[in-house]
Amino acid sequence: MTTLIPAVLAEALDGEARPQSPFLWTKQPWLDQMHDLPDVLSLLERLPERVSRQSTLDAVSAELKAGRVLPAFIAAMVWGWGTTAGMGALRTRWILTQTKAKSTDAISEPVDPSVADQLEAGARSVRADGALEAFRLMNNEGRILHLRSSYFTKWLYFTSAVDGPDDPKAAPIFDDRIVGWLEDPAGVPLEKNSTVSYGEYLDLLGNWGESYGRTRAQVETEIFRLATGRG
């Protein structure tokens, strides 16, 4: 895909690469929803008061190395949901329990053990097969109920950026805000839950980043910053 880069993004990429500024998160809703997961509760207590991409990568990496998939996933979701902790914790509970009801009652439903296995499969795929194949897996036969591309690409990002936030092999995040920004002002209409669109997105980030010596993850970070004020 060859599309003219928006001026505001070109200006951002032409400058010095900047790390994400840490932001405050609200712990209690996550503690409430994860009440029956001791390893997750321990992780939540260890997360810094302000989280960033780097601090989240550190947490995800440490938990995966210790074989604790769910705490690693929760670290990614805490960052992914940002300041919307109540909604984020509840919706993450829906994912963990695979509830059909999508209600506050999920707090009392048991965690489905298959979720950790599917998350681990996604993490293995993104490291072994790359971003596009991992997206295809989690969007199709490896799909987890209630976990769509806006959030499973955050999981894929944090499990693939093994050499830091700007890792050339990292799977870039592809969420609602990024898709919205790409459509307007960039003029690039993509479907957020489409594997074909994600492939086009990867090509687009690669093309835009090449002229500025930036990785796809760095281009995505700048788009995320422009779209959300974070990134």
N, C-alpha and C positions, 0 to 999 in steps of 0.2 A: 504494500500500500504506500503510495507516494502522495503526501498531502502537505501543503505549505504550512510551516510551523507558525502558530500565532505569535505576534510580536511580543506579547507579554511573557510568553514562555521562553522565547529566544533570548530575551533580556535576562531572565532568571538563569538560564543555562550558560550564558556568556559570563556570568559572574562567578565568584568563588563558591564551591560546593559548601553547603551549610548543613550541619546536623539538625535533627529535629529538636525543638525546644521541649523540655519536659512539661507535662501538665498534671494538675491535681486530679485524682480520681477518688471516688467515694467507696470505701471498703465495706460498710455494713450490709448493703443489699447483696453483695457477693457472699459474705459470710452466711447470711440468712439462707440463700438458695443452695449453698454448697454444704449445708449443715451435716450431712451424712458422709462426707468425703474427707477423712482426716488429712490425707496428703495434700489435697487442694487447700484446705484450711491453713495448713502449715505454709504453703506457698503464698497464700494471700497475706499472711502476717509478715512474710519476708520481703514482699514487694516494697519498693521505695514509695514514699508519700507522693512523689511526682514520677511518672513513668514516661519513657521515651522509646524510640525504636531500639536504641542500643540497650537500655536496661531490660526491655522485653526480650530482645535476642539473647541476652545473657541468661535470663530466667528460663526461656524455652530450651536453650542448649543444655543448661545444667540439669533440667528435669528429664529431658530425653536421654541424656547420658546415664542417668540413674534409673532409666526404664520406667519413668512415671509419665505416661502419655497425657492423662487427663489434667494434671497440674500444668503441664506445658501448654495444653490447649487453652486452659483458663487464663494463663498469662497473656496469650495472644488476644483472647476475647476482651480482657480488661482494657488493653490498649485499643482494640478495635471499636469498642462501644464508647470510648472517650468519657465524657461527662454524663452520659445518659445511663448511669449505673443501674437504676431500678429496672428499666426496660431491658437493658443488656443482660443483667443477671437472670431475669425471668426467662427471656428468650433462649439464653444458653441452657437453662434448666430444661426447657422443652427439647432441646437437642439431645441432652444427656439422657433423658428419660424416654425419648421417642414417643411422647404423649400425642394422642390424637386430638385431645380436647383443647389444647392451646389456652389453658387457663391458669389461674393462680394455684389451682389444686395440684399442679405438677410438683410443687414443693414437697408433697408427701408421697409421690410416686417413686419407685426404685429406679436407679440408674440402669440403663440397658448396657450389659457388658460388651455388646457388639460394637458400640460406638468407639471405644478405645481402639479396637482392632481396625476399624475402618479409617480412623484418623491416622493410625500408624502406617497403614497401607498407603495413604496419600503422601505422608512424609517420606516414605521409602521411594515412592514413585518419582517425586519431584527431584530427589537427589540422584536417582539412578537414570531416569528417563527424560528429565527436563520439565519445564513449566507447562508446555502445551499438553503433553501426555498425562501429566498429573491432573491438569484441569479436566481433560477428557474423562479420566477415571472418576473423579469426584463429582462430575456432572452427569455421569451415566451409571455404570454398574456399581460404582463405589459411592453412590449418592447416599447421604445421611439426611433423614427427614428433618426439615426445618433449617438445614444448613445449605444455603445457596451461595452463589459465587461471590457475592459481596463480602461474605465472611470466610468461606473456605479458601479464598485467595489470600486472605490475611494469614490463615494457618499455613498455607503453602509458602508464603513469603518468609515467615519467621522460621520455618523449618528448612529453608533452602539458602538463606543468607548466612552461610556458615563462616564466611570471611568478613563479616561486618555488614552494616546497613546498605552499603553500596556494591555488594558482591555482584560481579557480572553474571553469575549463574542464578541469582535470586529470581524467584517468580514474582513479577510485579503485581501489586494489589489492583483489583478491578472491581470497584464497588459503585454504588449508586451515584455518589458525588463525582467520581472520576468520569463515569459514563455521561453524566449530565454536563460536565464541563467540556468534554470532548465534542458533544453535540453543539453546544453553544457556550463559548464563542468559537471553538475550533472548527465547527462545521463537519465533524466526523461522526455520523450516526452509527452506533454499535449496540448490539443487544447484550445485556449484561450476563444472561444465563446461556449464552451461545458459545460453543467451543470454536466454531468458525470465527466468530467475532473476536474471541480471545487471541486466536492466531493472528488476526489482522492487527490487533492491538500490540502484540509483541513485535511485529514487523514495524509498526508505526513508531514505537518507542526506540527501536534499534536505529531506524533511519534518522529520527530527530536527534538522538544522542550522538550519532557518529560524527557530525560536524563540530561538536563541542567537546569531543573526547569524554563523553558521559556514558555511564552504563544505563541499561533500561531501568534499573532500580532508582537511579538518580533522577532520571526524567520523570518517572512516576511520582517520586517524592516531591518534585517541584509542582507537578500537576495537583497532587494531593494538597499541597500547601496553598496553591491558588484557589482550589475549590472549597477548602474547608477552613483555612486559616491555621491549620496544623500541618504536620508533614515532616 
